Amino acid sequence: FSAAPRPVVAAAPTGAAPTAAAVAAAPAAAPAAPPQTFIVVGKGQTLTDIARRHYGNAKPETLRKLRAANPNLQDPDRITAGDVLRLPGAG
């Protein structure tokens, strides 16, 4: 895990605050990327099981998000033990 880089602000004389121009010229810090959560599908698990366990529901919009986050699945209705799935927004 690496921390986001801090903006560079022009040095001010010792004890003085940086000037407004120096602060305005500093690049804005990029927002931190959300953490990525992955799981390995267990024997007999379905997307519905996974949605219920990690999101507390298996609503159609939750299942759509799971499918969209895992475009590598040939058939999201036929996942198999050992498949690795990304869980969007879980963590």
C-alpha positions in Angstrom: 0.0 0.0 0.0 1.4 3.4 -0.9 0.2 6.7 0.3 -1.0 9.3 -2.3 1.8 11.8 -3.2 1.5 15.1 -1.3 1.3 18.3 -3.2 4.6 20.3 -3.5 4.4 23.8 -2.1 7.1 26.4 -2.7 9.3 26.8 0.4 8.7 29.9 2.4 11.2 31.6 4.7 11.5 30.0 8.0 8.5 30.7 10.2 6.5 32.2 7.3 3.5 30.7 5.7 3.5 29.8 2.0 2.1 32.5 -0.2 -1.4 32.2 -1.7 0.2 32.0 -5.2 2.4 29.0 -4.1 -0.6 27.2 -2.7 -2.7 27.9 -5.8 0.1 26.6 -8.0 0.4 23.4 -6.1 -1.2 20.4 -7.9 -4.4 19.1 -6.3 -4.1 15.8 -4.5 -5.7 13.0 -6.5 -8.6 11.3 -4.7 -7.6 8.0 -3.1 -8.8 5.0 -5.1 -11.4 2.9 -3.4 -9.9 -0.4 -2.0 -10.3 -3.4 -4.2 -11.9 -6.4 -2.7 -11.6 -9.8 -4.3 -13.0 -13.2 -3.3 -12.4 -16.7 -4.5 -15.7 -18.5 -5.3 -16.2 -21.6 -3.1 -17.8 -24.9 -4.1 -21.5 -24.5 -4.7 -21.6 -20.7 -4.4 -23.7 -18.6 -6.7 -23.7 -14.8 -7.4 -26.9 -14.6 -5.4 -25.1 -16.2 -2.4 -22.2 -13.9 -2.7 -24.4 -10.8 -3.0 -26.4 -11.8 0.1 -23.2 -12.4 2.1 -21.3 -9.3 1.1 -24.1 -6.8 0.5 -26.9 -8.1 2.6 -29.3 -8.5 -0.4 -29.6 -10.0 -3.9 -31.6 -7.3 -5.5 -31.3 -7.1 -9.3 -29.2 -3.9 -9.2 -26.7 -5.6 -6.8 -26.4 -8.5 -9.1 -25.9 -6.1 -12.1 -23.1 -4.4 -10.2 -21.4 -7.7 -9.6 -21.7 -8.8 -13.2 -20.4 -5.4 -14.4 -17.4 -5.6 -12.1 -16.5 -9.0 -13.5 -16.5 -8.7 -17.3 -14.1 -11.7 -17.5 -16.9 -14.1 -16.6 -18.1 -15.9 -19.7 -21.5 -16.7 -18.1 -22.1 -14.9 -14.8 -24.9 -17.4 -14.0 -22.4 -20.3 -14.1 -19.5 -19.4 -11.8 -17.3 -22.2 -10.6 -15.2 -22.9 -7.5 -11.9 -21.1 -7.9 -13.2 -18.2 -10.0 -11.9 -14.9 -8.6 -14.5 -12.1 -8.4 -14.1 -8.4 -7.7 -16.6 -7.0 -5.2 -17.4 -3.4 -6.1 -17.8 -1.1 -3.1 -17.3 -3.9 -0.6 -14.6 -3.6 1.9 
